[in-house]
Amino acid sequence: MGTNEKTPAVDWNAWKPGWSEAGQTLQEIGLAKILEDYGITIPGVSATTLTQIGPVLADGIAQGVSTGEVGRKNREFVGGDRQLALTIAETVTARAMESTSHATYARNGVKQLDWLAGGPNECDDCADNAANSPYAIDDFPTLPFHPNCACASAAHCESARRP
């Protein structure tokens, strides 16, 4: 847009939560395959369990359901372990969202990404990743970096960087 053009107004009354593309990606690829591709295992969670919770996670992401609700729906599949169900919901949701965001950045010609650290579970590695920003899009570390990671990526904008 030019400098004199106005940004189109967003009709927040029509906005609905959820990201159907991210949910569809998770559904099509499958939770077990995504975790395998990232070299992630969840101790005590079988392939059968991953097959059971994958569609619940995909639907929750697509519909914009809270991770707490997704965790509650998956609790029976992980032996009733509330914390494990919530950790899986939060971490897999973050991974699906970041994976889809990364693909969107690449499709739109973004060349560099910033690591946005934060949240109650920020570790030293996450702080280091943020300090090392920006990254070439193909060299960006995998997010989430650990279970319950609250970090995110953002398209790098040189003018937005602090001196």
LOROVEX-755293 format. One record per atom (N, C-alpha, C): residue in three letters; x, y, z; atom name. Coordinates in steps of 0.05 Angstrom, whole numbers, padded with zeros to 5 digits. Atoms other than C-alpha are relative to their C-alpha. Example, Ala and Ser with C-alpha at 12.3 -4.5 7.8 and 13.67 -1.06 7.14 Angstrom:
+------+--------+--------+--------+------+
! resn !     c1 !     c2 !     c3 ! name !
+------+--------+--------+--------+------+
!  Ala !  00018 ! -00024 !  00000 !    N !
!  Ala !  00246 ! -00090 !  00156 !   CA !
!  Ala !  00018 !  00024 !  00000 !    C !
!  Ser ! -00016 ! -00024 ! -00001 !    N !
!  Ser !  00273 ! -00021 !  00143 !   CA !
!  Ser ! -00015 !  00022 !  00014 !    C !
+------+--------+--------+--------+------+
***
This chain:
+------+--------+--------+--------+------+
! resn !     c1 !     c2 !     c3 ! name !
+------+--------+--------+--------+------+
!  Met !  00017 ! -00024 !  00000 !    N !
!  Met !  00000 !  00000 !  00000 !   CA !
!  Met !  00017 !  00025 !  00000 !    C !
!  Gly ! -00015 ! -00025 !  00000 !    N !
!  Gly !  00023 !  00070 ! -00013 !   CA !
!  Gly ! -00004 !  00014 !  00027 !    C !
!  Thr !  00001 ! -00014 ! -00026 !    N !
!  Thr !  00033 !  00119 !  00044 !   CA !
!  Thr ! -00026 !  00015 !  00004 !    C !
!  Asn !  00025 ! -00014 ! -00004 !    N !
!  Asn ! -00033 !  00154 !  00031 !   CA !
!  Asn ! -00024 ! -00019 !  00000 !    C !
!  Glu !  00022 !  00019 !  00000 !    N !
!  Glu ! -00075 !  00091 !  00026 !   CA !
!  Glu ! -00005 ! -00010 !  00029 !    C !
!  Lys !  00007 !  00009 ! -00027 !    N !
!  Lys ! -00113 !  00068 !  00087 !   CA !
!  Lys !  00000 ! -00031 !  00001 !    C !
!  Thr !  00002 !  00029 ! -00005 !    N !
!  Thr ! -00108 ! -00002 !  00115 !   CA !
!  Thr ! -00029 ! -00007 !  00001 !    C !
!  Pro !  00028 !  00008 ! -00001 !    N !
!  Pro ! -00173 ! -00039 !  00103 !   CA !
!  Pro ! -00008 ! -00006 !  00028 !    C !
!  Ala !  00011 !  00005 ! -00026 !    N !
!  Ala ! -00217 ! -00042 !  00164 !   CA !
!  Ala ! -00005 ! -00030 !  00004 !    C !
!  Val !  00006 !  00028 ! -00007 !    N !
!  Val ! -00223 ! -00109 !  00199 !   CA !
!  Val ! -00027 ! -00001 !  00014 !    C !
!  Asp !  00026 !  00004 ! -00012 !    N !
!  Asp ! -00293 ! -00131 !  00215 !   CA !
!  Asp !  00003 ! -00020 !  00023 !    C !
!  Trp ! -00005 !  00018 ! -00022 !    N !
!  Trp ! -00280 ! -00159 !  00284 !   CA !
!  Trp ! -00025 ! -00015 !  00009 !    C !
!  Asn !  00024 !  00015 ! -00006 !    N !
!  Asn ! -00353 ! -00178 !  00291 !   CA !
!  Asn ! -00003 ! -00025 ! -00016 !    C !
!  Ala !  00001 !  00024 !  00017 !    N !
!  Ala ! -00344 ! -00228 !  00235 !   CA !
!  Ala !  00023 ! -00019 !  00005 !    C !
!  Trp ! -00023 !  00017 ! -00005 !    N !
!  Trp ! -00278 ! -00255 !  00260 !   CA !
!  Trp ! -00007 ! -00024 !  00017 !    C !
!  Lys !  00004 !  00024 ! -00016 !    N !
!  Lys ! -00277 ! -00326 !  00286 !   CA !
!  Lys !  00028 ! -00011 !  00006 !    C !
!  Pro ! -00026 !  00011 ! -00006 !    N !
!  Pro ! -00220 ! -00360 !  00322 !   CA !
!  Pro !  00005 ! -00026 ! -00016 !    C !
!  Gly ! -00007 !  00024 !  00014 !    N !
!  Gly ! -00183 ! -00418 !  00292 !   CA !
!  Gly !  00017 !  00005 ! -00025 !    C !
!  Trp ! -00017 ! -00002 !  00024 !    N !
!  Trp ! -00136 ! -00432 !  00234 !   CA !
!  Trp ! -00004 ! -00026 ! -00014 !    C !
!  Ser !  00007 !  00024 !  00014 !    N !
!  Ser ! -00165 ! -00482 !  00187 !   CA !
!  Ser !  00023 ! -00012 ! -00015 !    C !
!  Glu ! -00023 !  00010 !  00015 !    N !
!  Glu ! -00101 ! -00488 !  00145 !   CA !
!  Glu !  00019 ! -00016 !  00019 !    C !
!  Ala ! -00017 !  00014 ! -00019 !    N !
!  Ala ! -00060 ! -00508 !  00206 !   CA !
!  Ala ! -00013 ! -00026 !  00009 !    C !
!  Gly !  00014 !  00025 ! -00007 !    N !
!  Gly ! -00112 ! -00558 !  00228 !   CA !
!  Gly !  00000 ! -00020 ! -00022 !    C !
!  Gln !  00000 !  00018 !  00023 !    N !
!  Gln ! -00117 ! -00587 !  00159 !   CA !
!  Gln !  00028 ! -00012 ! -00005 !    C !
!  Thr ! -00027 !  00010 !  00003 !    N !
!  Thr ! -00041 ! -00593 !  00154 !   CA !
!  Thr !  00005 ! -00023 !  00020 !    C !
!  Leu ! -00003 !  00021 ! -00021 !    N !
!  Leu ! -00040 ! -00632 !  00220 !   CA !
!  Leu ! -00016 ! -00025 ! -00007 !    C !
!  Gln !  00017 !  00023 !  00007 !    N !
!  Gln ! -00097 ! -00676 !  00197 !   CA !
!  Gln !  00011 ! -00016 ! -00023 !    C !
!  Glu ! -00009 !  00014 !  00024 !    N !
!  Glu ! -00067 ! -00691 !  00129 !   CA !
!  Glu !  00027 ! -00015 !  00005 !    C !
!  Ile ! -00026 !  00013 ! -00005 !    N !
!  Ile !  00004 ! -00706 !  00153 !   CA !
!  Ile ! -00002 ! -00020 !  00022 !    C !
!  Gly !  00003 !  00018 ! -00023 !    N !
!  Gly ! -00016 ! -00739 !  00218 !   CA !
!  Gly !  00020 !  00008 !  00022 !    C !
!  Leu ! -00016 ! -00008 ! -00023 !    N !
!  Leu !  00010 ! -00725 !  00288 !   CA !
!  Leu !  00025 ! -00017 !  00002 !    C !
!  Ala ! -00023 !  00018 ! -00003 !    N !
!  Ala !  00056 ! -00786 !  00290 !   CA !
!  Ala !  00022 !  00007 ! -00020 !    C !
!  Lys ! -00020 ! -00006 !  00021 !    N !
!  Lys !  00090 ! -00767 !  00224 !   CA !
!  Lys !  00013 !  00027 !  00006 !    C !
!  Ile ! -00011 ! -00026 ! -00007 !    N !
!  Ile !  00099 ! -00694 !  00246 !   CA !
!  Ile !  00021 ! -00003 !  00022 !    C !
!  Leu ! -00019 !  00004 ! -00022 !    N !
!  Leu !  00131 ! -00716 !  00311 !   CA !
!  Leu !  00025 ! -00015 ! -00009 !    C !
!  Glu ! -00022 !  00016 !  00011 !    N !
!  Glu !  00174 ! -00767 !  00275 !   CA !
!  Glu !  00019 !  00018 ! -00016 !    C !
!  Asp ! -00016 ! -00018 !  00017 !    N !
!  Asp !  00198 ! -00714 !  00225 !   CA !
!  Asp !  00017 !  00019 !  00017 !    C !
!  Tyr ! -00015 ! -00018 ! -00018 !    N !
!  Tyr !  00221 ! -00670 !  00284 !   CA !
!  Tyr !  00017 ! -00016 !  00020 !    C !
!  Gly ! -00015 !  00016 ! -00019 !    N !
!  Gly !  00252 ! -00728 !  00321 !   CA !
!  Gly ! -00010 !  00001 !  00028 !    C !
!  Ile !  00012 ! -00003 ! -00027 !    N !
!  Ile !  00204 ! -00721 !  00379 !   CA !
!  Ile ! -00015 ! -00026 !  00007 !    C !
!  Thr !  00015 !  00021 ! -00012 !    N !
!  Thr !  00179 ! -00777 !  00422 !   CA !
!  Thr ! -00012 !  00010 !  00026 !    C !
!  Ile !  00014 ! -00007 ! -00025 !    N !
!  Ile !  00130 ! -00771 !  00479 !   CA !
!  Ile !  00000 ! -00025 !  00017 !    C !
!  Pro ! -00002 !  00024 ! -00016 !    N !
!  Pro !  00149 ! -00821 !  00532 !   CA !
!  Pro ! -00027 ! -00010 !  00010 !    C !
!  Gly !  00025 !  00012 ! -00010 !    N !
!  Gly !  00092 ! -00868 !  00549 !   CA !
!  Gly ! -00024 !  00004 ! -00018 !    C !
!  Val !  00022 ! -00004 !  00018 !    N !
!  Val !  00050 ! -00847 !  00489 !   CA !
!  Val !  00005 ! -00017 ! -00025 !    C !
!  Ser ! -00003 !  00018 !  00022 !    N !
!  Ser !  00040 ! -00901 !  00437 !   CA !
!  Ser ! -00009 !  00012 ! -00027 !    C !
!  Ala !  00009 ! -00009 !  00027 !    N !
!  Ala !  00029 ! -00894 !  00362 !   CA !
!  Ala ! -00031 !  00000 ! -00001 !    C !
!  Thr !  00030 !  00001 !  00000 !    N !
!  Thr ! -00044 ! -00915 !  00374 !   CA !
!  Thr ! -00011 !  00025 !  00014 !    C !
!  Thr !  00009 ! -00024 ! -00014 !    N !
!  Thr ! -00052 ! -00858 !  00424 !   CA !
!  Thr !  00003 !  00024 ! -00017 !    C !
!  Leu ! -00004 ! -00023 !  00018 !    N !
!  Leu ! -00022 ! -00808 !  00375 !   CA !
!  Leu ! -00021 !  00000 ! -00022 !    C !
!  Thr !  00021 !  00002 !  00020 !    N !
!  Thr ! -00072 ! -00833 !  00323 !   CA !
!  Thr ! -00027 !  00009 !  00011 !    C !
!  Gln !  00025 ! -00008 ! -00013 !    N !
!  Gln ! -00129 ! -00821 !  00373 !   CA !
!  Gln ! -00001 !  00030 !  00005 !    C !
!  Ile !  00001 ! -00028 ! -00007 !    N !
!  Ile ! -00108 ! -00752 !  00395 !   CA !
!  Ile !  00005 !  00020 ! -00023 !    C !
!  Gly ! -00006 ! -00017 !  00022 !    N !
!  Gly ! -00085 ! -00725 !  00328 !   CA !
!  Gly ! -00025 !  00014 ! -00012 !    C !
!  Pro !  00023 ! -00014 !  00011 !    N !
!  Pro ! -00155 ! -00711 !  00300 !   CA !
!  Pro ! -00013 !  00020 !  00020 !    C !
!  Val !  00011 ! -00019 ! -00020 !    N !
!  Val ! -00177 ! -00678 !  00365 !   CA !
!  Val !  00017 !  00026 !  00000 !    C !
!  Leu ! -00018 ! -00024 !  00002 !    N !
!  Leu ! -00116 ! -00632 !  00361 !   CA !
!  Leu ! -00005 !  00015 ! -00025 !    C !
!  Ala !  00005 ! -00014 !  00026 !    N !
!  Ala ! -00128 ! -00617 !  00287 !   CA !
!  Ala ! -00026 !  00015 !  00001 !    C !
!  Asp !  00026 ! -00013 ! -00001 !    N !
!  Asp ! -00201 ! -00601 !  00299 !   CA !
!  Asp !  00001 !  00024 !  00019 !    C !
!  Gly ! -00002 ! -00022 ! -00019 !    N !
!  Gly ! -00184 ! -00558 !  00359 !   CA !
!  Gly !  00014 !  00024 ! -00012 !    C !
!  Ile ! -00015 ! -00022 !  00013 !    N !
!  Ile ! -00133 ! -00517 !  00319 !   CA !
!  Ile ! -00018 !  00013 ! -00021 !    C !
!  Ala !  00017 ! -00011 !  00021 !    N !
!  Ala ! -00181 ! -00509 !  00261 !   CA !
!  Ala ! -00023 !  00017 !  00011 !    C !
!  Gln !  00024 ! -00013 ! -00012 !    N !
!  Gln ! -00239 ! -00488 !  00306 !   CA !
!  Gln !  00008 !  00023 !  00019 !    C !
!  Gly ! -00009 ! -00021 ! -00019 !    N !
!  Gly ! -00197 ! -00443 !  00352 !   CA !
!  Gly ! -00008 ! -00007 !  00028 !    C !
!  Val !  00007 !  00009 ! -00027 !    N !
!  Val ! -00214 ! -00485 !  00413 !   CA !
!  Val !  00025 !  00004 !  00018 !    C !
!  Ser ! -00022 ! -00004 ! -00018 !    N !
!  Ser ! -00171 ! -00470 !  00474 !   CA !
!  Ser !  00016 ! -00026 !  00004 !    C !
!  Thr ! -00017 !  00024 ! -00004 !    N !
!  Thr ! -00113 ! -00517 !  00488 !   CA !
!  Thr ! -00010 ! -00015 !  00025 !    C !
!  Gly !  00011 !  00013 ! -00024 !    N !
!  Gly ! -00145 ! -00530 !  00556 !   CA !
!  Gly ! -00023 ! -00019 ! -00008 !    C !
!  Glu !  00022 !  00017 !  00008 !    N !
!  Glu ! -00208 ! -00558 !  00522 !   CA !
!  Glu !  00011 ! -00023 ! -00016 !    C !
!  Val ! -00012 !  00022 !  00015 !    N !
!  Val ! -00166 ! -00599 !  00473 !   CA !
!  Val !  00013 ! -00020 !  00019 !    C !
!  Gly ! -00012 !  00018 ! -00020 !    N !
!  Gly ! -00127 ! -00626 !  00532 !   CA !
!  Gly ! -00020 ! -00017 !  00014 !    C !
!  Arg !  00022 !  00015 ! -00014 !    N !
!  Arg ! -00191 ! -00645 !  00568 !   CA !
!  Arg ! -00011 ! -00023 ! -00018 !    C !
!  Lys !  00011 !  00021 !  00019 !    N !
!  Lys ! -00216 ! -00682 !  00505 !   CA !
!  Lys !  00020 ! -00023 ! -00004 !    C !
!  Asn ! -00020 !  00021 !  00005 !    N !
!  Asn ! -00150 ! -00720 !  00499 !   CA !
!  Asn !  00009 ! -00014 !  00026 !    C !
!  Arg ! -00009 !  00011 ! -00026 !    N !
!  Arg ! -00142 ! -00736 !  00573 !   CA !
!  Arg ! -00004 ! -00030 !  00002 !    C !
!  Glu !  00005 !  00029 ! -00002 !    N !
!  Glu ! -00174 ! -00804 !  00567 !   CA !
!  Glu !  00020 ! -00017 ! -00016 !    C !
!  Phe ! -00019 !  00015 !  00017 !    N !
!  Phe ! -00124 ! -00824 !  00513 !   CA !
!  Phe !  00028 ! -00002 !  00012 !    C !
!  Val ! -00026 !  00001 ! -00013 !    N !
!  Val ! -00064 ! -00811 !  00559 !   CA !
!  Val ! -00002 ! -00009 !  00028 !    C !
!  Gly !  00003 !  00012 ! -00026 !    N !
!  Gly ! -00087 ! -00851 !  00618 !   CA !
!  Gly ! -00011 !  00019 !  00022 !    C !
!  Gly !  00011 ! -00018 ! -00019 !    N !
!  Gly ! -00123 ! -00793 !  00651 !   CA !
!  Gly !  00019 !  00021 !  00010 !    C !
!  Asp ! -00020 ! -00018 ! -00009 !    N !
!  Asp ! -00059 ! -00753 !  00660 !   CA !
!  Asp ! -00006 !  00028 ! -00010 !    C !
!  Arg !  00008 ! -00027 !  00007 !    N !
!  Arg ! -00084 ! -00681 !  00660 !   CA !
!  Arg !  00023 !  00017 ! -00011 !    C !
!  Gln ! -00023 ! -00016 !  00008 !    N !
!  Gln ! -00016 ! -00648 !  00656 !   CA !
!  Gln !  00012 ! -00008 ! -00027 !    C !
!  Leu ! -00011 !  00010 !  00026 !    N !
!  Leu !  00009 ! -00692 !  00599 !   CA !
!  Leu ! -00019 !  00007 ! -00023 !    C !
!  Ala !  00019 ! -00007 !  00021 !    N !
!  Ala ! -00055 ! -00681 !  00559 !   CA !
!  Ala !  00002 !  00030 ! -00007 !    C !
!  Leu ! -00003 ! -00029 !  00004 !    N !
!  Leu ! -00048 ! -00605 !  00568 !   CA !
!  Leu !  00026 !  00007 ! -00014 !    C !
!  Thr ! -00026 ! -00006 !  00012 !    N !
!  Thr !  00026 ! -00605 !  00551 !   CA !
!  Thr !  00000 ! -00008 ! -00029 !    C !
!  Ile !  00002 !  00008 !  00028 !    N !
!  Ile !  00013 ! -00645 !  00488 !   CA !
!  Ile ! -00017 !  00020 ! -00016 !    C !
!  Ala !  00017 ! -00019 !  00014 !    N !
!  Ala ! -00044 ! -00599 !  00468 !   CA !
!  Ala !  00014 !  00027 ! -00005 !    C !
!  Glu ! -00014 ! -00026 !  00004 !    N !
!  Glu ! -00003 ! -00536 !  00479 !   CA !
!  Glu !  00024 ! -00002 ! -00019 !    C !
!  Thr ! -00024 !  00003 !  00016 !    N !
!  Thr !  00061 ! -00561 !  00447 !   CA !
!  Thr ! -00006 ! -00007 ! -00029 !    C !
!  Val !  00007 !  00007 !  00028 !    N !
!  Val !  00030 ! -00594 !  00386 !   CA !
!  Val ! -00015 !  00022 ! -00014 !    C !
!  Thr !  00014 ! -00023 !  00012 !    N !
!  Thr ! -00016 ! -00535 !  00374 !   CA !
!  Thr !  00020 !  00021 ! -00008 !    C !
!  Ala ! -00021 ! -00020 !  00006 !    N !
!  Ala !  00044 ! -00488 !  00377 !   CA !
!  Ala !  00017 ! -00010 ! -00024 !    C !
!  Arg ! -00016 !  00011 !  00022 !    N !
!  Arg !  00083 ! -00534 !  00329 !   CA !
!  Arg ! -00016 !  00003 ! -00026 !    C !
!  Ala !  00017 ! -00002 !  00024 !    N !
!  Ala !  00025 ! -00536 !  00279 !   CA !
!  Ala ! -00002 !  00029 ! -00009 !    C !
!  Met !  00003 ! -00028 !  00007 !    N !
!  Met !  00016 ! -00461 !  00281 !   CA !
!  Met !  00026 !  00011 ! -00011 !    C !
!  Glu ! -00026 ! -00010 !  00009 !    N !
!  Glu !  00091 ! -00447 !  00274 !   CA !
!  Glu !  00007 ! -00011 ! -00027 !    C !
!  Ser ! -00006 !  00013 !  00026 !    N !
!  Ser !  00098 ! -00497 !  00217 !   CA !
!  Ser ! -00016 !  00014 ! -00022 !    C !
!  Thr !  00017 ! -00013 !  00021 !    N !
!  Thr !  00040 ! -00465 !  00179 !   CA !
!  Thr !  00009 !  00029 ! -00003 !    C !
!  Ser ! -00011 ! -00028 !  00002 !    N !
!  Ser !  00067 ! -00394 !  00195 !   CA !
!  Ser !  00025 !  00000 ! -00017 !    C !
!  His ! -00025 !  00001 !  00014 !    N !
!  His !  00135 ! -00414 !  00169 !   CA !
!  His ! -00005 ! -00003 ! -00030 !    C !
!  Ala !  00007 !  00005 !  00028 !    N !
!  Ala !  00105 ! -00440 !  00104 !   CA !
!  Ala ! -00012 !  00026 ! -00012 !    C !
!  Thr !  00013 ! -00025 !  00010 !    N !
!  Thr !  00064 ! -00375 !  00097 !   CA !
!  Thr !  00022 !  00021 ! -00004 !    C !
!  Tyr ! -00022 ! -00019 !  00004 !    N !
!  Tyr !  00126 ! -00332 !  00108 !   CA !
!  Tyr !  00015 ! -00006 ! -00026 !    C !
!  Ala ! -00016 !  00008 !  00023 !    N !
!  Ala !  00164 ! -00372 !  00055 !   CA !
!  Ala ! -00016 !  00006 ! -00026 !    C !
!  Arg !  00016 ! -00005 !  00024 !    N !
!  Arg !  00106 ! -00367 !  00005 !   CA !
!  Arg ! -00002 !  00030 ! -00007 !    C !
!  Asn !  00003 ! -00029 !  00004 !    N !
!  Asn !  00104 ! -00291 !  00015 !   CA !
!  Asn !  00027 !  00014 ! -00002 !    C !
!  Gly ! -00026 ! -00011 !  00006 !    N !
!  Gly !  00178 ! -00281 !  00003 !   CA !
!  Gly !  00016 !  00011 !  00024 !    C !
!  Val ! -00015 ! -00009 ! -00023 !    N !
!  Val !  00200 ! -00268 !  00075 !   CA !
!  Val !  00027 ! -00015 !  00000 !    C !
!  Lys ! -00027 !  00011 !  00001 !    N !
!  Lys !  00275 ! -00279 !  00078 !   CA !
!  Lys !  00012 ! -00005 !  00027 !    C !
!  Gln ! -00011 !  00003 ! -00026 !    N !
!  Gln !  00290 ! -00271 !  00152 !   CA !
!  Gln ! -00022 !  00000 !  00021 !    C !
!  Leu !  00019 !  00002 ! -00022 !    N !
!  Leu !  00254 ! -00288 !  00217 !   CA !
!  Leu !  00014 !  00008 !  00026 !    C !
!  Asp ! -00009 ! -00006 ! -00027 !    N !
!  Asp !  00261 ! -00263 !  00288 !   CA !
!  Asp ! -00012 ! -00021 !  00019 !    C !
!  Trp !  00009 !  00018 ! -00021 !    N !
!  Trp !  00256 ! -00309 !  00348 !   CA !
!  Trp ! -00011 !  00018 !  00022 !    C !
!  Leu !  00013 ! -00015 ! -00021 !    N !
!  Leu !  00207 ! -00279 !  00398 !   CA !
!  Leu ! -00001 ! -00017 !  00025 !    C !
!  Ala !  00000 !  00015 ! -00024 !    N !
!  Ala !  00223 ! -00306 !  00467 !   CA !
!  Ala ! -00019 !  00012 !  00020 !    C !
!  Gly !  00017 ! -00010 ! -00021 !    N !
!  Gly !  00178 ! -00301 !  00526 !   CA !
!  Gly ! -00016 ! -00021 !  00013 !    C !
!  Gly !  00017 !  00019 ! -00014 !    N !
!  Gly !  00130 ! -00333 !  00573 !   CA !
!  Gly !  00014 ! -00012 !  00024 !    C !
!  Pro ! -00010 !  00010 ! -00025 !    N !
!  Pro !  00138 ! -00369 !  00638 !   CA !
!  Pro !  00020 ! -00023 ! -00003 !    C !
!  Asn ! -00018 !  00023 !  00004 !    N !
!  Asn !  00177 ! -00427 !  00608 !   CA !
!  Asn !  00025 !  00007 ! -00016 !    C !
!  Glu ! -00023 ! -00008 !  00016 !    N !
!  Glu !  00231 ! -00386 !  00573 !   CA !
!  Glu !  00025 ! -00011 !  00013 !    C !
!  Cys ! -00024 !  00012 ! -00010 !    N !
!  Cys !  00296 ! -00423 !  00581 !   CA !
!  Cys !  00024 !  00016 ! -00012 !    C !
!  Asp ! -00024 ! -00013 !  00010 !    N !
!  Asp !  00368 ! -00401 !  00568 !   CA !
!  Asp !  00003 ! -00004 ! -00030 !    C !
!  Asp ! -00002 !  00005 !  00028 !    N !
!  Asp !  00367 ! -00434 !  00500 !   CA !
!  Asp ! -00019 !  00019 ! -00016 !    C !
!  Cys !  00019 ! -00018 !  00014 !    N !
!  Cys !  00305 ! -00394 !  00480 !   CA !
!  Cys !  00010 !  00029 !  00000 !    C !
!  Ala ! -00011 ! -00027 ! -00002 !    N !
!  Ala !  00336 ! -00329 !  00505 !   CA !
!  Ala !  00024 !  00003 ! -00020 !    C !
!  Asp ! -00022 !  00000 !  00019 !    N !
!  Asp !  00399 ! -00346 !  00464 !   CA !
!  Asp ! -00010 !  00002 ! -00029 !    C !
!  Asn !  00012 !  00000 !  00027 !    N !
!  Asn !  00357 ! -00360 !  00402 !   CA !
!  Asn ! -00010 !  00028 ! -00007 !    C !
!  Ala !  00010 ! -00027 !  00004 !    N !
!  Ala !  00324 ! -00292 !  00410 !   CA !
!  Ala !  00023 !  00020 ! -00005 !    C !
!  Ala ! -00024 ! -00018 !  00002 !    N !
!  Ala !  00391 ! -00257 !  00419 !   CA !
!  Ala !  00014 ! -00003 ! -00027 !    C !
!  Asn ! -00014 !  00005 !  00025 !    N !
!  Asn !  00417 ! -00289 !  00355 !   CA !
!  Asn ! -00017 !  00007 ! -00025 !    C !
!  Ser !  00017 ! -00009 !  00023 !    N !
!  Ser !  00359 ! -00262 !  00312 !   CA !
!  Ser !  00012 !  00023 ! -00014 !    C !
!  Pro !  00017 !  00016 !  00017 !    N !
!  Pro !  00349 ! -00251 !  00256 !   CA !
!  Pro !  00014 ! -00024 ! -00012 !    C !
!  Tyr ! -00009 !  00025 !  00013 !    N !
!  Tyr !  00356 ! -00319 !  00222 !   CA !
!  Tyr ! -00010 !  00001 ! -00029 !    C !
!  Ala !  00011 !  00005 !  00027 !    N !
!  Ala !  00352 ! -00335 !  00148 !   CA !
!  Ala ! -00023 ! -00020 !  00004 !    C !
!  Ile !  00024 !  00016 ! -00004 !    N !
!  Ile !  00285 ! -00368 !  00140 !   CA !
!  Ile !  00006 ! -00030 !  00000 !    C !
!  Asp ! -00007 !  00028 !  00001 !    N !
!  Asp !  00317 ! -00435 !  00122 !   CA !
!  Asp !  00017 ! -00010 !  00023 !    C !
!  Asp ! -00017 !  00007 ! -00023 !    N !
!  Asp !  00362 ! -00433 !  00184 !   CA !
!  Asp ! -00014 !  00005 !  00027 !    C !
!  Phe !  00014 ! -00007 ! -00024 !    N !
!  Phe !  00308 ! -00415 !  00234 !   CA !
!  Phe ! -00003 ! -00026 !  00017 !    C !
!  Pro !  00003 !  00023 ! -00017 !    N !
!  Pro !  00308 ! -00463 !  00294 !   CA !
!  Pro ! -00029 ! -00009 !  00002 !    C !
!  Thr !  00027 !  00011 ! -00002 !    N !
!  Thr !  00248 ! -00508 !  00304 !   CA !
!  Thr ! -00014 !  00011 !  00024 !    C !
!  Leu !  00017 ! -00008 ! -00022 !    N !
!  Leu !  00192 ! -00481 !  00346 !   CA !
!  Leu ! -00024 ! -00019 !  00002 !    C !
!  Pro ! -00011 ! -00007 ! -00026 !    N !
!  Pro !  00169 ! -00498 !  00397 !   CA !
!  Pro !  00026 ! -00015 !  00006 !    C !
!  Phe ! -00026 !  00011 ! -00005 !    N !
!  Phe !  00238 ! -00511 !  00424 !   CA !
!  Phe !  00000 ! -00022 !  00021 !    C !
!  His !  00004 !  00020 ! -00022 !    N !
!  His !  00214 ! -00552 !  00484 !   CA !
!  His ! -00029 ! -00001 !  00007 !    C !
!  Pro !  00028 !  00001 ! -00008 !    N !
!  Pro !  00148 ! -00574 !  00514 !   CA !
!  Pro ! -00008 !  00026 !  00015 !    C !
!  Asn !  00011 ! -00024 ! -00011 !    N !
!  Asn !  00105 ! -00515 !  00534 !   CA !
!  Asn !  00015 !  00026 ! -00007 !    C !
!  Cys ! -00015 ! -00024 !  00010 !    N !
!  Cys !  00151 ! -00466 !  00497 !   CA !
!  Cys ! -00020 !  00021 ! -00008 !    C !
!  Ala !  00018 ! -00023 !  00007 !    N !
!  Ala !  00117 ! -00398 !  00491 !   CA !
!  Ala !  00012 !  00018 ! -00020 !    C !
!  Cys ! -00014 ! -00017 !  00020 !    N !
!  Cys !  00165 ! -00371 !  00439 !   CA !
!  Cys ! -00015 ! -00001 ! -00027 !    C !
!  Ala !  00013 ! -00002 !  00026 !    N !
!  Ala !  00143 ! -00351 !  00369 !   CA !
!  Ala !  00020 !  00012 ! -00020 !    C !
!  Ser ! -00016 ! -00013 !  00022 !    N !
!  Ser !  00171 ! -00328 !  00302 !   CA !
!  Ser ! -00015 !  00024 ! -00010 !    C !
!  Ala !  00012 ! -00023 !  00013 !    N !
!  Ala !  00159 ! -00263 !  00266 !   CA !
!  Ala !  00018 !  00007 ! -00024 !    C !
!  Ala ! -00015 ! -00009 !  00023 !    N !
!  Ala !  00179 ! -00236 !  00199 !   CA !
!  Ala !  00019 !  00023 !  00010 !    C !
!  His ! -00019 ! -00020 ! -00008 !    N !
!  His !  00242 ! -00195 !  00209 !   CA !
!  His ! -00005 !  00027 ! -00015 !    C !
!  Cys !  00003 ! -00027 !  00011 !    N !
!  Cys !  00234 ! -00120 !  00198 !   CA !
!  Cys !  00022 !  00017 !  00011 !    C !
!  Glu ! -00024 ! -00014 ! -00009 !    N !
!  Glu !  00299 ! -00081 !  00202 !   CA !
!  Glu ! -00008 !  00025 !  00015 !    C !
!  Ser !  00007 ! -00025 ! -00013 !    N !
!  Ser !  00264 ! -00016 !  00221 !   CA !
!  Ser ! -00013 ! -00005 !  00028 !    C !
!  Ala !  00012 !  00006 ! -00026 !    N !
!  Ala !  00230 ! -00051 !  00280 !   CA !
!  Ala !  00020 ! -00008 !  00021 !    C !
!  Arg ! -00020 !  00009 ! -00019 !    N !
!  Arg !  00295 ! -00073 !  00312 !   CA !
!  Arg !  00008 !  00023 !  00018 !    C !
!  Arg ! -00010 ! -00020 ! -00019 !    N !
!  Arg !  00318 ! -00036 !  00374 !   CA !
!  Arg !  00030 !  00004 ! -00005 !    C !
!  Pro ! -00029 ! -00006 !  00003 !    N !
!  Pro !  00386 ! -00002 !  00371 !   CA !
!  Pro !  00017 ! -00015 !  00020 !    C !
+------+--------+--------+--------+------+
***
